[in-house]
């Protein structure tokens, strides 16, 4: 879940919990609002944690001699891992 989705859920939940005074049979909109607010807060926290995570990059360089021509060939390999 991205930060934007978390903020959206938090805002919709707050509107349902505090601003809507509509009676829907079988559904308590205040509880639904609180649930959406909790889900939005968790989404925001997860988004921040995932953004602050450091990415690791592995890079390797090899020099190979081509047997046909005798040329030295350099090969760079980069592997981005999370």
Buried (B, 14 or more C-beta within 10 A) or exposed (E): BEBEBBBBBBEBBBBBBEEEEEEEEEEEBEEBBBBBBEBBBBBBEBBEEEEEEEEEEEEEEEEEEEEEEEEEEEEEEEEEEE
